[in-house]
Amino acid sequence: MQTSPPPRPAAYTESAMPLQDRTYLVSGAGRGLGAAICRTLSAAGAAVIVADIDDKLARDSAGGLAEAGAQAWPLHLDVSDPASVHAAFEAVRARGARLDGIVNNAAIDITLPVDEVDAETWRKVLMVNLYGPYLMTHAAVPLLKAQGGGHIVNIASTASKRAWPNASAYHATKWGLLGFSHALHAELRPHGIKVSAIVAGGMRTPFLLDRFPDIDQGNLQDPANVANAVRFVLTQPDETVIPEVMVLPMKETSWP
């Protein structure tokens, strides 16, 4: 006689809304990976703060989520500007909602030989990609400590592991971000704050497609797959943290 398999133990049963009643701030969330992260976290029950330097992108992204029934609101944010970061977190405080974590996703790149990149452009990449996550973390940690914990997710890149020509600023900042992330992991664990780095391979997002229109998209991955990795690290049990995870396309060209 055929019998049904036994039910899985409760410990292995994942809630359909594992992030219910949590709130996350995602930078660079107006499009691309940031928007995908917001969609994925919303689908898991979280409220999302859609932060972007482009107000229209932030409003459109948040508006689309809200129309679908999610809790989402836009926020103007220039991660490289201390005043903008301060104002953003004051706005978060003014809403009176708990902030369960931040996703440091905003990033820019410049593809030029080092001797052709002017100093201001190189500095701008540094300010957005590395100084920005510092400013965001500096502002978020006091809130997370006061609440007894939280989660910081840093979006790194295979550019934090290997190097290719004509991207010195991007490599410098992504290697720095990965080191910063691991340092925070060691520093903030005693305060109940988890820190995770997502080392993402190439994605079909404007970040690459706008700059390299002839790129073979078959070598790239859907940003939703990387967003699912963000969801994965955020839904670990309280006793577990994932400091680093790599998410690559099967045909990743920057990784063996």
For each residue, the residues with C-beta under 8 A, 3 or more apart:
1:
2:
3:
4:
5:
6:
7:
8: 12 13
9: 12 13
10: 13
11:
12: 8 9
13: 8 9 10
14: 18 235
15: 18 20
16:
17: 20 44 45
18: 14 15 44 45 231 235
19: 22 24 41 44 45 46 231 234 235
20: 15 17 44 45 46
21: 45
22: 19 45 46 47 98 100 101 234
23: 46 47 48 49 71 97 98 99 100
24: 19 41 46 47 48 49 99 100 101 102 103 151 234
25: 48 49 51 75 88 92 99 101 102 103 140
26: 29 34 37 38 41 48 49 50 51 102 103 105
27: 34 51 52 77 79 102 103 104 105 106 132 136
28: 32 33 34 51 52 53 79 105 106 107
29: 26 34 35 37 38 48 49 50 51 52 58 61 105
30: 34 35 50 52 54 56 57 58 60 61
31: 34 35 52 57 61 205 206
32: 28 35 36 203 205 206 207 223
33: 28 36 37 105 155 200 203 205 207 223 226 227
34: 26 27 28 29 30 31 37 38 50 52 103 105 106
35: 29 30 31 32 38 39 50 61
36: 32 33 39 40 223 224 226 227
37: 26 29 33 34 40 41 103 105 226 227 230
38: 26 29 34 35 41 42 48 50 61 62 65 72
39: 35 36 42 43 65 224 227
40: 36 37 43 44 224 227 228 230 231
41: 19 24 26 37 38 44 46 48 227 230 231 234
42: 38 39 45 46 47 48 65 68 70 71 72
43: 39 40 70
44: 17 18 19 20 40 41 231 235
45: 17 18 19 20 21 22 42
46: 19 20 22 23 24 41 42 71 100
47: 22 23 24 42 70 71 72 97
48: 23 24 25 26 29 38 41 42 62 65 70 71 72
49: 23 24 25 26 29 72 73 75 92
50: 26 29 30 34 35 38 58 61 62 65 72 73 74 75
51: 25 26 27 28 29 58 74 75 76 77 88 106
52: 27 28 29 30 31 34 55 57 58 61 74 75 76 77 106
53: 28 76 77 78 79 106
54: 30 57 58
55: 52 58 59 74 76
56: 30 59 60
57: 30 31 52 54 60 61
58: 29 30 50 51 52 54 55 61 62 74 75 76
59: 55 56 62 63 74
60: 30 56 57 63 64
61: 29 30 31 35 38 50 52 57 58 64 65 72 74
62: 38 48 50 58 59 65 66 72 73 74
63: 59 60 66 67 74
64: 60 61 67 68
65: 38 39 42 48 50 61 62 68 70 72
66: 62 63 69 70 71 72 73
67: 63 64
68: 42 64 65
69: 66
70: 42 43 47 48 65 66
71: 23 42 46 47 48 66
72: 38 42 47 48 49 50 61 62 65 66
73: 49 50 62 66 95
74: 50 51 52 55 58 59 61 62 63
75: 25 49 50 51 52 58 88 91 92
76: 51 52 53 55 58 84 87 88
77: 27 51 52 53 84 85 88 106
78: 53 81 84 85
79: 27 28 53 84 85 104 106 128 132 133 135 136
80: 84 124 127 128 131 132 135
81: 78 84 85
82: 85 86 135
83: 86 87
84: 76 77 78 79 80 81 87 88
85: 77 78 79 81 82 88 89 132 135 136 139
86: 82 83 89 90 139
87: 76 83 84 90 91
88: 25 51 75 76 77 84 85 91 92 139
89: 85 86 92 93 139 140 143
90: 86 87 93 94
91: 75 87 88 94 95
92: 25 49 75 88 89 95 97 99 143
93: 89 90 96 143
94: 90 91
95: 73 91 92
96: 93
97: 23 47 92
98: 22 23 147
99: 23 24 25 92 102 140 143 144 147 150
100: 22 23 24 46 147 150 151
101: 22 24 25 140 144 150 151 152 153 234
102: 24 25 26 27 99 136 137 140 152 153
103: 24 25 26 27 34 37 153 155 230
104: 27 79 132 133 136 137 152 153 154 155 177
105: 26 27 28 29 33 34 37 155
106: 27 28 34 51 52 53 77 79 128 132
107: 28 128 129 155 157 173 207
108: 124 125 128 129
109: 125 167 169 170 207 211
110: 117 121 122 125 167 169 170
111: 166 167 211
112: 116 117 166
113: 116 117 165 166
114: 117 168
115:
116: 112 113
117: 110 112 113 114 121 122 168 169
118: 121 122
119: 122 123
120: 123 124
121: 110 117 118 124 125 169
122: 110 117 118 119 125 126 168 169
123: 119 120 126 127
124: 80 108 120 121 127 128
125: 108 109 110 121 122 128 129 169 170 173
126: 122 123 129 130 131 169 172 173
127: 80 123 124 130 131 132
128: 79 80 106 107 108 124 125 131 132 173
129: 107 108 125 126 132 133 169 170 173 174 176 177
130: 126 127 133 134 172 173 176 177 180
131: 80 126 127 128 134 135
132: 27 79 80 85 104 106 127 128 129 135 136
133: 79 104 129 130 136 137 154 177 180
134: 130 131 137 138 180
135: 79 80 82 85 131 132 138 139
136: 27 79 85 102 104 132 133 139 140
137: 102 104 133 134 140 141 152 184
138: 134 135 141
139: 85 86 88 89 135 136 142 143
140: 25 89 99 101 102 136 137 143 144 150 152
141: 137 138 144 145 188 191 193
142: 139 145 146
143: 89 92 93 99 139 140 146 147 150
144: 99 101 140 141 147 149 150 152 191 193
145: 141 142 148 191 193
146: 142 143
147: 98 99 100 143 144 150
148: 145 192
149: 144 191 192 193 194
150: 99 100 101 140 143 144 147 192 193 194
151: 24 100 101 193 194 195 196 233 234
152: 101 102 104 137 140 144 181 184 188 193 194 195 196
153: 101 102 103 104 195 196 197 198 230 233 234
154: 104 133 177 178 180 181 195 196 197 198
155: 33 103 104 105 107 197 198 200 226 230
156: 159 160 174 177 178 181 197 198 199 200 244
157: 107 160 170 174 199 200 201
158: 161 162 199 200 201 202 246 248 252 254 255
159: 156 162 163 164 167 170 171 174 175 254
160: 156 157 171 174 175 177 178 197 199
161: 158 178 199 246 255
162: 158 159 254 255
163: 159 167 171
164: 159 167 171 254
165: 113
166: 111 112 113
167: 109 110 111 159 163 164 170 171
168: 114 117 122 171 172
169: 109 110 117 121 122 125 126 129 172 173
170: 109 110 125 129 157 159 167 173 174
171: 159 160 163 164 167 168 174 175
172: 126 130 168 169 175 176
173: 107 125 126 128 129 130 169 170 176 177
174: 129 156 157 159 160 170 171 177 178
175: 159 160 171 172 178 179
176: 129 130 172 173 179 180
177: 104 129 130 133 154 156 160 173 174 180 181 197
178: 154 156 160 161 174 175 181 182 197 199 244
179: 175 176 182 183
180: 130 133 134 154 176 177 183 184
181: 152 154 156 177 178 184 185 195 196 197 243 244
182: 178 179 185 186 195 197 243 244
183: 179 180 186 187
184: 137 152 180 181 187 188 193 195
185: 181 182 188 189 194 195 196 241 243
186: 182 183 189
187: 183 184
188: 141 152 184 185 191 193 194 195
189: 185 186 192 193 194 241
190:
191: 141 144 145 149 188
192: 148 149 150 189
193: 141 144 145 149 150 151 152 184 188 189
194: 149 150 151 152 185 188 189 233 236 241
195: 151 152 153 154 181 182 184 185 188 241 243
196: 151 152 153 154 181 185 233 241 242 243 244 245
197: 153 154 155 156 160 177 178 181 182 243 244 245
198: 153 154 155 156 226 229 230 233 245 247
199: 156 157 158 160 161 178 244 245 246 247
200: 33 155 156 157 158 203 226 229 246 247
201: 157 158 221 246 247 248 249 252 254 255
202: 158 208 219 220 221 249 252 253 254
203: 32 33 200 207 208 220 221 222 223 226 249
204: 208 209 217 220 221 222 223
205: 31 32 33 208 209 223
206: 31 32 209 210
207: 32 33 107 109 203 210 211
208: 202 203 204 205 211 212 215 220
209: 204 205 206 212 213 215 217
210: 206 207 213
211: 109 111 207 208
212: 208 209 215
213: 209 210
214:
215: 208 209 212 219 220
216: 219 220
217: 204 209 220
218: 251
219: 202 215 216 249 251 252 253
220: 202 203 204 208 215 216 217 249
221: 201 202 203 204 225 226 247 248 249 250
222: 203 204 225
223: 32 33 36 203 204 205 226 227
224: 36 39 40 227 228
225: 221 222 228 229 247
226: 33 36 37 155 198 200 203 221 223 229 230 247
227: 33 36 37 39 40 41 223 224 230 231
228: 40 224 225 231 232
229: 198 200 225 226 232 233 245 247
230: 37 40 41 103 153 155 198 226 227 233 234
231: 18 19 40 41 44 227 228 234 235
232: 228 229 235 236 242 245
233: 151 153 194 196 198 229 230 236 241 242 245
234: 19 22 24 41 101 151 153 230 231
235: 14 18 19 44 231 232
236: 194 232 233 240 241 242
237: 240
238:
239:
240: 236 237
241: 185 189 194 195 196 233 236
242: 196 232 233 236 245
243: 181 182 185 195 196 197
244: 156 178 181 182 196 197 199
245: 196 197 198 199 229 232 233 242
246: 158 161 199 200 201
247: 198 199 200 201 221 225 226 229
248: 158 201 221 252 255
249: 201 202 203 219 220 221 252
250: 221
251: 218 219
252: 158 201 202 219 248 249 255
253: 202 219
254: 158 159 162 164 201 202
255: 158 161 162 201 248 252
256:
